[in-house]
Amino acid sequence: MSEYSEACLETFLRDQGKLFDEPVAENLEEAEAFLEDCMAVVVDSLKEVREYFEEEGVDVDGLGPDELEEASEVFPLPDGKYLIVEG
């Protein structure tokens, strides 16, 4: 079973243009394969988004919640969680 929900995959398919110049997936199966290949993660809150970036060595000091949510690697999901995709 996939670790990515259908809503997560649909959100990535719809919004992938904010991170990539050209589509990297054309359907749900391709989206799932791409997210698995790049080890995308789903986190529960913006606090966890911040923690993820800090662990990865990204300087997020001074970024407010709105700026963090609008980062090209962050995809807000319908259930309130966040998909993080490193491009």
C-alpha positions, 0 to 999 in steps of 0.5 A: 500500500502506498504511503501517499494518499490519493489526495496527496498524489492529486495535489502533487499532480495538480501543483507540480508546476510550482516546483518543476518547469515541466511535468514530472508525472502525468497520472497518479501512478507516475506521481506515486513513483516519482514521490517514492523515488525522491523520498518525498515526505508527508508531515502533520504541521508547519512546525514539522515542515520547519523541523524537516528543513532544519534537519536538512540544513536549510536556513528557515530562520526568519521565515514566517508560517505563510512563507514556509507554506509557500515554499516551492517544495511544500504542498499543502494537502486537503487534510491539513498535512504537508507534502515536502518534495525536494526538487 
